[in-house]
Amino acid sequence: MPRKVVILFGAKVRCFVGLLLFLAFEASADLRVMTLNAEWLWTPYDQKVDGDKFNAGDPMPADYEQEIAFYRHIVDENQVDILAISEIENEEVARDLSKGLRGNWLVAFKQGRDTATGQDVAILSRLPLVKASVRDFGFPGARVKGLHKAKRLSKLVGARYMYRDSVLSILTAHVLSRRNDSRIKSLRRHAQLKALGVLAREERLESDATLTLGDLNDVLGSPGIDALKRESGLESVFENCGRVLLSDREVRDAIDHIFYAGLTCRQVRPIDLQQHSDHTAILAVFD
């Protein structure tokens, strides 16, 4: 084979290999984040039912395993890197979910203060966890006009991770529901969201990028969400993302949120949880 042809052939091979490496890098550069409300996902294996006043009881083991398997499939299928999950009974549920996922997953969990429902939240991630960074921050609270005292968060966990060469701070919380809502309950939810916003602002000062997400039980434009945005300086994926694959109505009615800073949102879309939850999961893809 003439030398010129060999050189050209070699150059084409190098270009092809370079393209493959570039595409692989581009795929790995995505940060895929999901928030998911599991709607009363209790474990039948701990011989206990959390929730002094309200709980859905323990499911049958077969039903529990089926639901856990469904969530694993959703996470694996969407190549999720970070999952914030709410309405779980305890850390055992989060660990059961993590065990069957592809890759090396870590669970960040802190026991919540909500003894009435027993509900808790957790962060699952396959990013490296910064040592001793999992915290509940003492479950901070805030006051708003109309309340005589501060309302504290009751279901909250935060952790820091290494994303490439940067520190990524993540907060997830589950605030008061809108079931049987009232003026006072709405004000308390507003106060919780304000407290979450203040905490997110503090975390921004200590990290390169920040995510705050979860079932926040309020909609864009509400006093509570406005307070969170104002206090934190974070942006909503529903309002500032390259592609928002939700209808205007879905965005308007959404109570599960992802807020961010220090990242670029490329796409956000809903994930159908079928019969397993009364919520729709939200997936956001970041650079």
KEMIPA-911064 format. One record per residue: x negated, y, z of N, C-alpha, C, O, CB in turn. Coordinates in pm, whole numbers, plus 50000, padded with zeros to 5 digits. Each point is the difference from the previous one (the first is absolute). Glycine has a CB too. Example, Ala and Ser with C-alpha at 12.3 -4.5 7.8 and 13.67 -1.06 7.14 Angstrom:
% KEMIPA-911064
486814943150780500895011950000499105012050000498964999850066502934988550059/498465022249803499185011950006500775010950073499495011150017499334982649768/
***
This chain:
% KEMIPA-911064
499144988050000500865012050000499115012450000499095001150082502774986650042/498405021849783499195012249995500015007250134500994999850074499495002449682/498365004350274499855006850129501085010450020500525001450111497034994649881/502815011649903501015010550011501354994150041500725005950082498075007549744/501564974950117501274993650033499984995550145501005001450071499294991249690/498575001850284499884995550138500185011650095500704998850101497774982949827/500905029650041500125011850086501445004850007500525003250107497155003349835/502984994049940501405004449996500894990450078500885004250074498735006649704/500144976050204500794990050071499815001450151500964999650078498854984849725/498925017250237499715001850142500655012450056500505000050113497364988249854/502155022549955500625012550046501494998150019500585005150096497665008149784/502394979450026501444997550013500314991750123500995002550069499234998749683/498934988750276500214991750119499905008650126500824999050090498254980949790/499885028750123499825008650117501195009550017500445002650112497074995849859/502995006749917501175008950007501224992650052500765005150082498335008349727/501084974150142501154992050043499904996950149500985001450074499204988649695/498645005950276499794997150142500215012750082500614999750107497764981849836/501125029650005500185012750070501475003750012500435005250103497365002249814/502984989949977501435003050003500704991450105500855004850075499085001449681/499694980950249500604991250100499705004750141500875000150086498944980849755/498945023250182499635004950132500755012850033500425002050114497324987749860/502425018949925500735012650022501454997350036500555006050092497935005649748/502154979050086501394996750028500154993750137500955002850073499454994149684/498644994450279500054993950132499865010550108500674999550103498384979449804/500065030950070499835010850097501265008250011500435003650110497134997249840/503045002149934501235008050002501104992950078500745006350075498635003749703/500744976750203501044992650071499745000350150500925001550080499394983649721/498405013550237499694999850143500085013850061500085001350122498464979149839/501455030149956500045013650052501385003750051500135009550077498054996749766/502844986650115501355002850049500094997150149499414990450050501535004249724/499815013850295500384997350138501514998650000500725009649972497295003150127/502474975449932501414996949987500624998750140499594991650080500004996649698/501395020450248500535001950135501514997449999500715004949913497465012050140/502304975550045501434996850007500525002450141499334997050099500414986049718/501475022550191500735000650126501254991349987500705000649899498435022750152/501124968750052501044989849992500714998850134499374998150104499314989449720/502645013650174500814997650119500584985949989500754997149907499805027850120/499094966550069500384985949993501354997050064500434988450000497175006250002/503085015350052501344998850058500104988450100500444989049966500495020849824/498664992950332500154990450109499304986749971500624989450008501565021550048/496554989749910499254987749977499404995250133498965004750044500515002449717/501234983450300499624994550130499404986149980500434992649912501395020850204/497214983149966499434986649993500794990450089500375003550111497365006349843/502524978249997500684990050083499034991950086500424990950072501355007749754/496935004650166499004991350062499485004950135499174993350061500215000249712/501075018250274499435005350125500884997450122499695004550110499205012949753/502224975450117500894996550111500565012350071500244999850121498474979049908/501485032149895500455012450060500655008649892499604999649884498584999450292/502835008849864500655009349907499815014150054500625003850100501094978749827/497455025450006499775013850043501235008549971500714997749902496824999750058/502705012650126501125009249983501024998450110500794990649998498855008949758/500345009750342500884998950116501465002849966500914993950057497185012750085/502145002749764501375004149968500434995749860501154996249979498545023150174/499374981549753500364997049861498964990649942498815003050003502345019549971/499284966549974499114991449923500854990649914501174997750028497035003650151/501194993649718500714991249909499804985350035500494991249930499255026049892/499534980150287499754986250039498924993649915499605005549898502754992850178/497204990349966498974992749924500634992649883501074994050014497555003650195/500725002749676500504992249886499634985350015499224996350087500585024049767/500774971650061499564986149993498594999749940499685008249914502724983450060/496754999150071498634999549948499934999749848499145006549940500234981850268/501515004149728499964999149854500305013449935499385003649900501324972550115/500255031450042500345013249946498845009850021499705008049911502734987650134/496945003750069498855008650030498874997249901499445009449943501204991150301/499034987049735498914996449909500325004449857499125004249926500304976350222/501855018449814500405004249866499815015049982499525004549896502134976650094/498745026650111499865014649990498535004150001499595008749923502634994250191/497004991049973498565002950002499374996949864499205007849950500724987050297/500464993949694499464996149869500405010149893499225003149911500884972850157/501145029249942500465010049903499145012650008499585005449898502764985550118/497395013950105499195012150015498564997749955499385008849942502084998250249/498014981149837498664996949950499965000849847499065005449942500544979850258/501435009349737500065000349854500045014449949499315003349903501874974750098/499625030550063500105014049958498645006950011499595007349910502824993350165/496914997050037498705006450022498964995049900499285008049941501274994450303/499384984549736499024994349908500305004049855499105003749925500574977150232/501585018449806500395003249862499655014349964499605002749886502254980750130/498295025850078499735014149975498595004250038499675011849998502734992550038/496764985950000498595002450031499855011250103499175009049985500204983249784/501445007050335500005010450103498714999450082499524989250034503005009949975/496945012750022498825001050086500375003750143499344995850094499325010949706/502405001150215500435004750131501514998250009500745004349911497355012450104/502364976950092501434998050022500375005550138499424996050101500594983549749/500955029650152500605004450126501364993250012500855001549912497935021150083/501414969950112501244992550017500685004150129499355001750103499704979049766/502265021050125500775004050118501154990350022500314991649915499085032450047/501234977350155501074991150047499554985550010500684990849957500985024649940/497144983050161499544986750036500054998850152499995010050072498514988549722/501554989250254500164998050144498715002550077500035005950108501744977649842/497115012149995498755001050076498814997549908500154998449879501034994050330/497645007349851498774998049924499974986349935499414998349893499415017050263/501804974849907500014986549945500604999649860499524992649914500654998450319/500875016949745500635000449867499025005549897499864994449890502405008750216/497055007749929499035005949907498884990149969499554999049886500985023950204/499034969850010498924990449978500484988049917499254994849918499705012350299/502284988549805500554989449917500025004149853499674992149912501735000150282/498995020249782500055005049862498605000749939499814996449884502245016850173/496994991450021498645001949947499304986849966499184999549909500685021450226/500474968549938499274987449985500144993949861499094993349953501255002950289/500795006049693500204993749870499715008949882500204996049886501484990350222/497835025949917499705009249890498654996849938499094995050067502295022750045/498494985249760498724998049932498995010450048500325011850009500874978749789/497625005150234498975009150045499895000350152500694992650070499695021149726/498744994950252499745001250144500785011950055499625011549978498084978249996/503385007650096500895010550052499825001850150499824990350075501835004549743/498395017850224499925003550142501305006650043500645007149923496854995650061/502904994850140501235005650055499665010750103499194997650091502044980649870/499395033550025499905010650101501355001150068501015002749935497215010049932/501794985350264501274999750073499805005750139498974997850064501794982249806/500245027550177500075004550138501444998050048500955003849931497165013050034/502034977450151501334997650055500745013150017499505009450062499674969950054/502065021349829500785012250006500745001850131499944991450088500285007249669/500495012650254500725003750122501504997449989500735002050097497525015249945/502224978349842501434998449979500464986650056500014989949929499885024549865/500494985650332500464987650063501464997149969500464988750014497885014950168/502405006749775501424997949969500184990949880500804990650004499725031950090/498724980249798500104991649881498894989649994500174989649938500915029449943/497794983850182498864990949991499265001149868499074992249976502124992650176/499205024649762499375001149869498605005950012499725008250087502534994549808/496874992850014498635005049996499565002149855500704996249906498794992250311/499335017549768499415002549869498584994549999499414997550105502035023249862/498034977449913498624995349987499445004649866500755003149906499734976950240/498215020349847499295002549873499214987449967499264994950084500595030349959/500314969949836499204988949950499155005549886500525007049913501224975550154/496985014249932499135005349895498874990449970499554992550087501025030649982/498974977249807498814992549965498805009149981498974995849948502474987049945/498685029950150498865009150005499234997650131500594995650098500645021749759/497484985650144499234998750125500535009750106500225011849973497754981149894/502225002050252500535007850111498875006650077499014993550035502974991149981/498155028450010499015007050082500164995050144501114999750054498925020949794/498874975650212500014994050134500675009250102499755012150002498154975549940/502935006650143500675007050111500865011749954500165009950072497934983450073/502475005649734500805011249947501504997850011500775009049967497374995749878/502314983550199501434997150009500545006450129499544996850110500204981249759/501245030950117500495007650116501505002649991500604999349893497155011450127/502834992250097501395004850003500075014750041501085005850004499684971150050/498075029149977499895014450029500835004250121500295011850018499304992049739/500804986550326500825003350115501445003349963500735005850081497245002450028/502444988149770501365002649953500395014750024500815003150087499814972849960/498785033249874500245014350021501445004049968500724992849931496895011450017/502775007350103501335005449975499935014649963498935006049997502034977550162/500195022249813500095014249967501375005150041500934992350022497455005049785/501725015750204501285006550029500465007849878499185005249924500244996350320/501884999249738500595008649898501135007850065500514996150105498874987849707/501015026950125501085008350054501274991850013500424993249906498545027449991/501664980250222501224992450025499794988250092500974994550053499805012549727/497964989150240499684989250094499395005950127499215009449993500414974549815/500765010650306499495005050127498614994550032499275006150078503074995850001/497314986849862498674994450024499494993249873500754997649905499794999250341/498195000249755499384993949883500534985849979500314992950095497635021149940/502144982149838500354986349963498754993249947499385004949905503035001650043/497224982150113498794993049962500264989449894501104994649989498015009650240/499884993149693500034988649910499974987250083499374999550105499475013749713/501844976650134500044987450074499434988249923499664989850060502335018950056/497894992649753499444989249917498985006449906500365006449902501794979650111/496585012150019498935007249931498714992150010499684994350104501425027749946/498164977749841498634994850003499205007349894500505003149891500274974050192/497975025749950499095006249905498684992549998499614993850098501485028549940/498244978449849498694993549988499225007049889500575006949915500354970850166/497775020349922499135005749896499294988849927499614989950058500075031250077/500184980949735499424989949913498945006449912499995012149979502154974750023/496965004849947499035004649901500554997249861500274988549965497795007550194/502105014449763500454998749862498885005449913499785012149992502694990150069/496814988649872498755003549934499075005750106499694993250098501475011349678/498375007950207499095005850099500725010450086499355008350063498734987749780/503245003550161500775010050072500784993850115500284988150000499885025349790/500194994950306500834995850112501465003449969500335011649974497754991750191/502754986749837501425001649973500774997750129499934989350060499785003149699/501025017850284500804999150122501444996949962500575006349911497915009950209/502114974049950501364995849970500845000450126499584995250106499604990349706/502015020250177500985000150107501304993949949500435003149889498515017350216/501674971249975501354995649967500865000950124499554997250111499604987549707/502095019350161500955001750111501394996349952500284999949880498305018450223/502274978949993501414997449973500775008850098499924998050122499694977849796/501125033850031500675009650088501474996450017500504990549940497905027549988/502284989850155501394997250032500864997949876499885007649903499845005750305/501134976749795500874997149886501125010349990500235008050091499234967649931/501225024049865501145009049980501334992950028501075005649975497595006949854/501264975450223501224992850036500665007050119499345003350098499684974749816/502295024250077500745007350105499325013350030499795003650116500994974649982/498895028949797499255012450015500835010850070501234999949998497494994449796/500575014850268500635011350068499045011849992498864998649955502454986150203/499145026849886499145011949997498764997750086498895003049956503135011750008/498154980150156498864997950088499054989549944498785001750005502645004750190/499144982949752499154989549944499205005449881498834996749983502814985950093/499005025749842499335006049886498865009250046498935000249939503214998549929/498105008950238498955008750054498844991750056498845003849983502895013750071/498574971550010498944991350052499164994049887498784998950010502664995950189/499245001349694499274994749884499125011049940498854997549962503024986149990/498675028450039499245011649952498745001850085498925002249946503215008949974/498014987950213498865001750090498964989049979498805002750001502705008450166/498954976749813499074989049975499215002349871498804997649995502744986750127/499145020349776499335002449872499025011850010498955000049936503064990949944/498355019050199499075011050024498754995050070498895003749963503045012450050/498264975550090498854994350072499124991849907498785000550009502584999150201/499264992849701499244992049903499205009149907498864996949965502874985050047/498865029349948499305009549914498795006250069498955001549938503205003249949/498014998950240498875005550076498874989850010498835003349983502755011350148/498784973049897499014989450010499294997849866498794998049997502584991250185/499395011149709499404998149867499025011349968498964997649938503134990549985/498235024150119499085011249978498694997850075498925002649947503055013050022/498134979550154498804997350080499164989049934498775000749999502455006250210/499454982949737499284989249933499325004849872498934995149964502704988750132/498985025749836499395005649878498645006250030499094999349918503195004949989/497615002050209498745006650036498884990050026498825003749998502515015050100/499024968749927499024989950036499764989949888499304990150020501395012750215/499874999549647499894990149893499915006949865500215012149988501084971450150/498415008449761499895005349864501334999549927500265008249911497374984550083/503214997950043501334998649938500964995050107499604993650097499415001649672/502265007850211501014996850101501274994849935500435005049896498625012650255/501544972349911501314994949962500894999550123499574995350105499434991149706/502225018450177501004998750104501254994449935500535005949906498525013550230/501424969149911501074993149929500834991750095499604997450114498995002149681/502574996450157500864991550078501465003349982500375008149915497814989650248/502654995849918501445002750001500225012250089500044998850123500574976549840/499525036349975500105012550074501445004750015500265010450060497484995749856/503194986350031501435001950025500505014249976500945004650066498864977450098/499595024949743500485013149959499605002449856499094993449949500775015450288/500805000649698499835002149857499215012749972499895008850086502254979249872/497315012949922499335012249958500945012050014501184999349963497384987449878/500915024150212500825012050019500675000950135500575010350034499794989449726/499584989450319500595000350134499065007850092498815001349971502374976449991/499345027650149499135007250094498844991650050498895005150017503095008250051/498274973849957498944991550052498894997849900498825001450035502864987750106/498665007449736498984997849897499285013049967498795000049978502554981049928/499395030050090499365013049977499005003050110498915005249973503155003049909/498294988550243499085002350112498754991449986498895004850024503055000950124/498244981749814498854991249981499065005649892498795000550020502624979750050/499145023949819499195005449892499305013050041498835002149970502744987449865/499175019050233499445013050040498874998250101498965006449988503275004349972/497964980650139498994998050103498774992749947498885003050041502944996650127/498394990949741498904991549954499275005449878498804997649984502454983350106/499465026349824499425004249874499924988849898499335001449897499395015450227/501964971949902499994988749908501025001949889500955007850013498314977350173/500545007749705500915000549886500784986949991499504989450039498965026449839/502754985050070500824988149980499734994049863499865007349902501915002150250/498164977349843499844993449870501235002349912499904999149877498644983550229/502615020349953501195002549921499965013549929500675002049899500604983850261/497935023349893499965013749946498735002949921499985009249918501424997850273/497544985549834498745003049933499274987149965499124995550073500715026450050/500564972349765499404987549954500074999749848500905005949940499744982050274/498415005449724499964999549854501264994349940500555005649905497014992150110/502904991150039501234993749951500864996050119499564992550087499274999149704/502375013450213500954996450105501084991449936500875005049929498665016450206/500404965549891500904990649935501234997250085500414988550018497625001349866/502535020850168501254999550074500945010149939499565010249946499294982550267/502445004649793500985009749952500075011850095499534999350114501794982349776/499265029350063500165011850086500794996450125499705004750110500225010249688/501094976850185500804996050116499194991750097500115001850121501934998849737/497134990150091499174991750088499035008650081499784997650118500414983449720/499255029150097499105009250071500775007950104499555001650113498975000149684/502635003250163500825008350090500444992350124500095005850109500705007249694/499484974050182500524992050112498914992550077500304993650100501795004049771/496685003150084498934992050059499725004250144499875011850030499144985249744/500914993150315499625002650139498694992950036499495001650111502945001049949/497044989649847498674994150014499055008549918500245002349881500684974050155/498015028350025499165010249937498534996350005499554992250084502135024949978/497574988949844498544999750001499525014349978500305006149897499614969850015/499345029450184499405013349989498494998349997499464990650059502505020550062/497354998149811498574997949980499235013149985500575010649973499974967749920/498155020850125499055010849971498664993649971499674989550055501575027150093/497984989849765498674995049968499984988949897498954994149974500415012250251/501794990749715500144989849897500785005849883500615010650013499314970950160/500075011649715500815003949885501044989149975499644988449976498435024749923/503194990550107501084990349978500234998249850500265009749929500814996550291/498834981449734500194997149858501414995049969500575003349896497014991450091/502994997350106501314994349972500684996350132499344996050096499864995249680/502125010450227500794995450115501254993349945500635004949907498485013750245/501234970149909501184993049953500654992050112499344996950100499655001849672/502284998050213500714992150102499774985149978499754995549888501995022550131/498354974450089499894985449995501254994250067500265002650117497184998149886/503314991549922501244994150051499684988950101499294990549968501885015049814/499364995850337499804989850104501154990050007500064991750091498615025150037/502224984149775501104990549985500794998650130500285009950066498404977849761/501675000050208500864998050117499265001350132500624999450106500774985849754/497305016650136499214999650122500025013250078499655000250118498924983049770/501835027650049499985012850070501045009449941500364999149883497204997950170/502915012250032500915010349952499245012249950500615010349969501134981650191/496935007249831499165010649948499374995849868499984988249964499555019850270/499975001949694499184997749882498575003450037499745010850054502194994449787/497144986050130498605003050025499515010349899500545001049890499084975850204/499375030949944499425010049912498534996749979499264997950096502375019849984/497954981749793498624997349964499415012449931500595005249906499904970050070/498385029350072499295011249938498614995649960499334992850075501985023850060/498254987649747498664996849950499195012849996500415009949938500464970649924/497975019450205499165011950011498644997549935499564988649986501625017950226/498175004549750498574999849969499265003250127498775000550000501605006449759/
***
